[in-house]
């Protein structure tokens, strides 16, 4: 990521919640003001199994069910 964009993105509400070990590349970004917005650079699907999903997938499904019940 071009570091010049970080400050404007943070000002717009994006949270860089996980960075690479050297602190240069964002690995996880979130929007706390959104019902469920998260972006990751890693591959959680590689850690998921049908009856043991990665926490990101579990959280996404839980948020989708909750949102569906609002309508």
Buried (B, 14 or more C-beta within 10 A) or exposed (E): BEEEEEEEBEEEEBBBEBBEEEEEEBBBBBBEEEEBBBEBEEEEEEEBEEEEBBEBEEEBEEBEEEEEEEE
